[in-house]
Amino acid sequence: MTREEARQVERKLRKRYPGGTVDVTRVFGGVEVTAAGKSGYVFLRAGDDSPLLALFGAAPDTAHNDSPRHKPRT
């Protein structure tokens, strides 16, 4: 997961839970997410290829290679 993808996950969670506490940390091979609010607390550690990250709006790193804007011009 790139730094920008981690920031994107954090922004989306903060927007969804504006009164809560959200922390997103990149770790080797994935990300750790901690979120707390009035209704509870969650800790999640997910790998880069986790479908949960897609739900949070972060695509796996391998998706970058398929993006037209990242392909070299010919």
N, CA, C and O atoms as a GROMACS GRO file, in nm:
protein
  296
    1MET      N    1   0.085  -0.117   0.000
    1MET     CA    2   0.000   0.000   0.000
    1MET      C    3   0.089   0.123   0.000
    1MET      O    4   0.186   0.132   0.076
    2THR      N    5   0.056   0.215  -0.084
    2THR     CA    6   0.131   0.340  -0.091
    2THR      C    7   0.086   0.435   0.019
    2THR      O    8  -0.019   0.415   0.081
    3ARG      N    9   0.165   0.538   0.043
    3ARG     CA   10   0.127   0.640   0.142
    3ARG      C   11  -0.004   0.707   0.103
    3ARG      O   12  -0.090   0.731   0.188
    4GLU      N   13  -0.018   0.737  -0.025
    4GLU     CA   14  -0.140   0.803  -0.070
    4GLU      C   15  -0.263   0.715  -0.049
    4GLU      O   16  -0.369   0.765  -0.011
    5GLU      N   17  -0.251   0.586  -0.074
    5GLU     CA   18  -0.364   0.495  -0.051
    5GLU      C   19  -0.399   0.491   0.097
    5GLU      O   20  -0.517   0.488   0.133
    6ALA      N   21  -0.298   0.489   0.183
    6ALA     CA   22  -0.323   0.491   0.327
    6ALA      C   23  -0.393   0.620   0.368
    6ALA      O   24  -0.486   0.618   0.449
    7ARG      N   25  -0.349   0.733   0.311
    7ARG     CA   26  -0.415   0.861   0.341
    7ARG      C   27  -0.559   0.861   0.292
    7ARG      O   28  -0.647   0.917   0.357
    8GLN      N   29  -0.582   0.798   0.178
    8GLN     CA   30  -0.717   0.791   0.123
    8GLN      C   31  -0.808   0.712   0.215
    8GLN      O   32  -0.921   0.753   0.241
    9VAL      N   33  -0.761   0.600   0.265
    9VAL     CA   34  -0.840   0.519   0.360
    9VAL      C   35  -0.870   0.602   0.484
    9VAL      O   36  -0.983   0.604   0.532
   10GLU      N   37  -0.768   0.671   0.535
   10GLU     CA   38  -0.789   0.752   0.656
   10GLU      C   39  -0.889   0.865   0.632
   10GLU      O   40  -0.976   0.890   0.716
   11ARG      N   41  -0.878   0.934   0.518
   11ARG     CA   42  -0.972   1.043   0.488
   11ARG      C   43  -1.115   0.991   0.480
   11ARG      O   44  -1.207   1.054   0.533
   12LYS      N   45  -1.134   0.877   0.416
   12LYS     CA   46  -1.270   0.822   0.403
   12LYS      C   47  -1.326   0.782   0.538
   12LYS      O   48  -1.444   0.806   0.564
   13LEU      N   49  -1.245   0.723   0.623
   13LEU     CA   50  -1.293   0.685   0.756
   13LEU      C   51  -1.322   0.808   0.842
   13LEU      O   52  -1.422   0.810   0.914
   14ARG      N   53  -1.237   0.909   0.834
   14ARG     CA   54  -1.262   1.032   0.912
   14ARG      C   55  -1.390   1.101   0.865
   14ARG      O   56  -1.464   1.156   0.946
   15LYS      N   57  -1.414   1.099   0.735
   15LYS     CA   58  -1.536   1.158   0.681
   15LYS      C   59  -1.658   1.082   0.729
   15LYS      O   60  -1.761   1.141   0.761
   16ARG      N   61  -1.646   0.950   0.733
   16ARG     CA   62  -1.758   0.866   0.774
   16ARG      C   63  -1.785   0.875   0.924
   16ARG      O   64  -1.899   0.868   0.968
   17TYR      N   65  -1.676   0.891   1.003
   17TYR     CA   66  -1.687   0.898   1.150
   17TYR      C   67  -1.620   1.026   1.199
   17TYR      O   68  -1.513   1.020   1.260
   18PRO      N   69  -1.681   1.142   1.172
   18PRO     CA   70  -1.615   1.270   1.205
   18PRO      C   71  -1.591   1.292   1.354
   18PRO      O   72  -1.499   1.366   1.390
   19GLY      N   73  -1.668   1.233   1.440
   19GLY     CA   74  -1.650   1.253   1.583
   19GLY      C   75  -1.559   1.151   1.647
   19GLY      O   76  -1.529   1.160   1.766
   20GLY      N   77  -1.513   1.054   1.570
   20GLY     CA   78  -1.432   0.947   1.624
   20GLY      C   79  -1.283   0.969   1.606
   20GLY      O   80  -1.239   1.072   1.554
   21THR      N   81  -1.207   0.871   1.648
   21THR     CA   82  -1.063   0.871   1.634
   21THR      C   83  -1.025   0.768   1.529
   21THR      O   84  -1.069   0.653   1.537
   22VAL      N   85  -0.945   0.808   1.432
   22VAL     CA   86  -0.905   0.718   1.323
   22VAL      C   87  -0.754   0.725   1.308
   22VAL      O   88  -0.696   0.834   1.305
   23ASP      N   89  -0.690   0.609   1.299
   23ASP     CA   90  -0.547   0.602   1.275
   23ASP      C   91  -0.521   0.494   1.172
   23ASP      O   92  -0.561   0.379   1.190
   24VAL      N   93  -0.454   0.530   1.063
   24VAL     CA   94  -0.418   0.435   0.958
   24VAL      C   95  -0.267   0.435   0.947
   24VAL      O   96  -0.206   0.539   0.924
   25THR      N   97  -0.206   0.318   0.962
   25THR     CA   98  -0.061   0.304   0.959
   25THR      C   99  -0.021   0.198   0.858
   25THR      O  100  -0.072   0.086   0.861
   26ARG      N  101   0.071   0.234   0.770
   26ARG     CA  102   0.123   0.134   0.677
   26ARG      C  103   0.216   0.041   0.753
   26ARG      O  104   0.298   0.085   0.834
   27VAL      N  105   0.204  -0.087   0.726
   27VAL     CA  106   0.294  -0.188   0.782
   27VAL      C  107   0.342  -0.275   0.666
   27VAL      O  108   0.287  -0.269   0.556
   28PHE      N  109   0.444  -0.354   0.691
   28PHE     CA  110   0.497  -0.441   0.587
   28PHE      C  111   0.386  -0.530   0.531
   28PHE      O  112   0.327  -0.610   0.603
   29GLY      N  113   0.360  -0.515   0.403
   29GLY     CA  114   0.261  -0.600   0.337
   29GLY      C  115   0.117  -0.556   0.353
   29GLY      O  116   0.026  -0.627   0.309
   30GLY      N  117   0.092  -0.440   0.413
   30GLY     CA  118  -0.048  -0.399   0.429
   30GLY      C  119  -0.065  -0.274   0.511
   30GLY      O  120   0.012  -0.178   0.499
   31VAL      N  121  -0.168  -0.276   0.592
   31VAL     CA  122  -0.205  -0.157   0.668
   31VAL      C  123  -0.273  -0.198   0.799
   31VAL      O  124  -0.337  -0.303   0.807
   32GLU      N  125  -0.256  -0.114   0.901
   32GLU     CA  126  -0.329  -0.130   1.028
   32GLU      C  127  -0.424  -0.013   1.040
   32GLU      O  128  -0.387   0.103   1.019
   33VAL      N  129  -0.547  -0.043   1.074
   33VAL     CA  130  -0.650   0.060   1.092
   33VAL      C  131  -0.706   0.048   1.233
   33VAL      O  132  -0.748  -0.060   1.275
   34THR      N  133  -0.706   0.158   1.304
   34THR     CA  134  -0.769   0.165   1.435
   34THR      C  135  -0.871   0.278   1.430
   34THR      O  136  -0.838   0.390   1.392
   35ALA      N  137  -0.993   0.248   1.468
   35ALA     CA  138  -1.099   0.349   1.469
   35ALA      C  139  -1.182   0.332   1.595
   35ALA      O  140  -1.214   0.220   1.634
   36ALA      N  141  -1.215   0.443   1.657
   36ALA     CA  142  -1.296   0.440   1.778
   36ALA      C  143  -1.397   0.553   1.775
   36ALA      O  144  -1.369   0.662   1.726
   37GLY      N  145  -1.512   0.524   1.826
   37GLY     CA  146  -1.618   0.625   1.833
   37GLY      C  147  -1.712   0.591   1.946
   37GLY      O  148  -1.684   0.503   2.027
   38LYS      N  149  -1.824   0.661   1.952
   38LYS     CA  150  -1.923   0.639   2.058
   38LYS      C  151  -1.979   0.497   2.057
   38LYS      O  152  -2.013   0.442   2.162
   39SER      N  153  -1.990   0.440   1.938
   39SER     CA  154  -2.054   0.308   1.927
   39SER      C  155  -1.957   0.191   1.935
   39SER      O  156  -2.000   0.076   1.931
   40GLY      N  157  -1.827   0.217   1.947
   40GLY     CA  158  -1.735   0.105   1.958
   40GLY      C  159  -1.595   0.135   1.910
   40GLY      O  160  -1.558   0.249   1.885
   41TYR      N  161  -1.517   0.027   1.899
   41TYR     CA  162  -1.376   0.034   1.866
   41TYR      C  163  -1.343  -0.081   1.772
   41TYR      O  164  -1.396  -0.191   1.787
   42VAL      N  165  -1.257  -0.055   1.675
   42VAL     CA  166  -1.216  -0.161   1.584
   42VAL      C  167  -1.067  -0.149   1.554
   42VAL      O  168  -1.014  -0.039   1.538
   43PHE      N  169  -1.002  -0.263   1.548
   43PHE     CA  170  -0.862  -0.272   1.506
   43PHE      C  171  -0.858  -0.371   1.391
   43PHE      O  172  -0.911  -0.482   1.402
   44LEU      N  173  -0.796  -0.333   1.282
   44LEU     CA  174  -0.792  -0.417   1.164
   44LEU      C  175  -0.652  -0.415   1.106
   44LEU      O  176  -0.592  -0.309   1.091
   45ARG      N  177  -0.601  -0.531   1.074
   45ARG     CA  178  -0.475  -0.541   1.002
   45ARG      C  179  -0.505  -0.618   0.875
   45ARG      O  180  -0.549  -0.733   0.879
   46ALA      N  181  -0.481  -0.554   0.760
   46ALA     CA  182  -0.515  -0.614   0.632
   46ALA      C  183  -0.394  -0.612   0.539
   46ALA      O  184  -0.315  -0.517   0.540
   47GLY      N  185  -0.382  -0.717   0.459
   47GLY     CA  186  -0.276  -0.723   0.360
   47GLY      C  187  -0.310  -0.637   0.240
   47GLY      O  188  -0.426  -0.599   0.220
   48ASP      N  189  -0.208  -0.606   0.159
   48ASP     CA  190  -0.228  -0.523   0.041
   48ASP      C  191  -0.334  -0.577  -0.054
   48ASP      O  192  -0.401  -0.500  -0.122
   49ASP      N  193  -0.350  -0.708  -0.060
   49ASP     CA  194  -0.446  -0.769  -0.152
   49ASP      C  195  -0.581  -0.798  -0.087
   49ASP      O  196  -0.663  -0.870  -0.144
   50SER      N  197  -0.605  -0.744   0.030
   50SER     CA  198  -0.729  -0.768   0.103
   50SER      C  199  -0.848  -0.702   0.036
   50SER      O  200  -0.840  -0.585  -0.002
   51PRO      N  201  -0.959  -0.774   0.021
   51PRO     CA  202  -1.079  -0.712  -0.034
   51PRO      C  203  -1.134  -0.602   0.057
   51PRO      O  204  -1.208  -0.515   0.012
   52LEU      N  205  -1.098  -0.605   0.185
   52LEU     CA  206  -1.143  -0.499   0.276
   52LEU      C  207  -1.087  -0.364   0.236
   52LEU      O  208  -1.153  -0.261   0.251
   53LEU      N  209  -0.965  -0.363   0.184
   53LEU     CA  210  -0.906  -0.236   0.141
   53LEU      C  211  -0.981  -0.179   0.022
   53LEU      O  212  -0.992  -0.057   0.008
   54ALA      N  213  -1.032  -0.264  -0.064
   54ALA     CA  214  -1.113  -0.216  -0.176
   54ALA      C  215  -1.240  -0.149  -0.124
   54ALA      O  216  -1.285  -0.050  -0.181
   55LEU      N  217  -1.297  -0.203  -0.018
   55LEU     CA  218  -1.416  -0.141   0.042
   55LEU      C  219  -1.384  -0.003   0.099
   55LEU      O  220  -1.469   0.086   0.098
   56PHE      N  221  -1.262   0.013   0.148
   56PHE     CA  222  -1.220   0.143   0.202
   56PHE      C  223  -1.175   0.238   0.091
   56PHE      O  224  -1.146   0.354   0.118
   57GLY      N  225  -1.168   0.189  -0.030
   57GLY     CA  226  -1.132   0.276  -0.142
   57GLY      C  227  -0.986   0.274  -0.179
   57GLY      O  228  -0.940   0.362  -0.252
   58ALA      N  229  -0.911   0.176  -0.133
   58ALA     CA  230  -0.769   0.166  -0.168
   58ALA      C  231  -0.748   0.040  -0.250
   58ALA      O  232  -0.778  -0.071  -0.206
   59ALA      N  233  -0.697   0.057  -0.369
   59ALA     CA  234  -0.671  -0.057  -0.456
   59ALA      C  235  -0.535  -0.118  -0.422
   59ALA      O  236  -0.447  -0.048  -0.371
   60PRO      N  237  -0.517  -0.247  -0.447
   60PRO     CA  238  -0.386  -0.308  -0.425
   60PRO      C  239  -0.279  -0.242  -0.512
   60PRO      O  240  -0.310  -0.186  -0.616
   61ASP      N  241  -0.154  -0.249  -0.468
   61ASP     CA  242  -0.043  -0.189  -0.543
   61ASP      C  243  -0.035  -0.240  -0.686
   61ASP      O  244   0.007  -0.166  -0.775
   62THR      N  245  -0.073  -0.364  -0.710
   62THR     CA  246  -0.063  -0.421  -0.844
   62THR      C  247  -0.153  -0.348  -0.942
   62THR      O  248  -0.129  -0.354  -1.062
   63ALA      N  249  -0.256  -0.282  -0.895
   63ALA     CA  250  -0.347  -0.210  -0.984
   63ALA      C  251  -0.279  -0.092  -1.052
   63ALA      O  252  -0.322  -0.050  -1.159
   64HIS      N  253  -0.173  -0.040  -0.990
   64HIS     CA  254  -0.104   0.074  -1.049
   64HIS      C  255  -0.044   0.040  -1.185
   64HIS      O  256  -0.039   0.125  -1.273
   65ASN      N  257   0.001  -0.082  -1.203
   65ASN     CA  258   0.063  -0.122  -1.329
   65ASN      C  259  -0.037  -0.126  -1.442
   65ASN      O  260   0.002  -0.117  -1.559
   66ASP      N  261  -0.165  -0.140  -1.412
   66ASP     CA  262  -0.268  -0.147  -1.514
   66ASP      C  263  -0.326  -0.011  -1.549
   66ASP      O  264  -0.402   0.001  -1.645
   67SER      N  265  -0.292   0.089  -1.473
   67SER     CA  266  -0.350   0.221  -1.493
   67SER      C  267  -0.290   0.288  -1.616
   67SER      O  268  -0.168   0.291  -1.631
   68PRO      N  269  -0.374   0.342  -1.706
   68PRO     CA  270  -0.322   0.406  -1.826
   68PRO      C  271  -0.232   0.526  -1.796
   68PRO      O  272  -0.140   0.554  -1.873
   69ARG      N  273  -0.256   0.596  -1.687
   69ARG     CA  274  -0.175   0.714  -1.658
   69ARG      C  275  -0.034   0.677  -1.609
   69ARG      O  276   0.054   0.763  -1.605
   70HIS      N  277  -0.013   0.550  -1.571
   70HIS     CA  278   0.118   0.507  -1.524
   70HIS      C  279   0.196   0.431  -1.632
   70HIS      O  280   0.310   0.392  -1.608
   71LYS      N  281   0.138   0.411  -1.747
   71LYS     CA  282   0.206   0.341  -1.854
   71LYS      C  283   0.296   0.438  -1.930
   71LYS      O  284   0.258   0.553  -1.952
   72PRO      N  285   0.413   0.392  -1.970
   72PRO     CA  286   0.503   0.480  -2.044
   72PRO      C  287   0.443   0.514  -2.181
   72PRO      O  288   0.376   0.432  -2.244
   73ARG      N  289   0.470   0.633  -2.224
   73ARG     CA  290   0.421   0.676  -2.355
   73ARG      C  291   0.510   0.616  -2.463
   73ARG      O  292   0.632   0.604  -2.447
   74THR      N  293   0.446   0.578  -2.574
   74THR     CA  294   0.524   0.520  -2.684
   74THR      C  295   0.523   0.611  -2.804
   74THR      O  296   0.583   0.578  -2.906
   0.00000   0.00000   0.00000
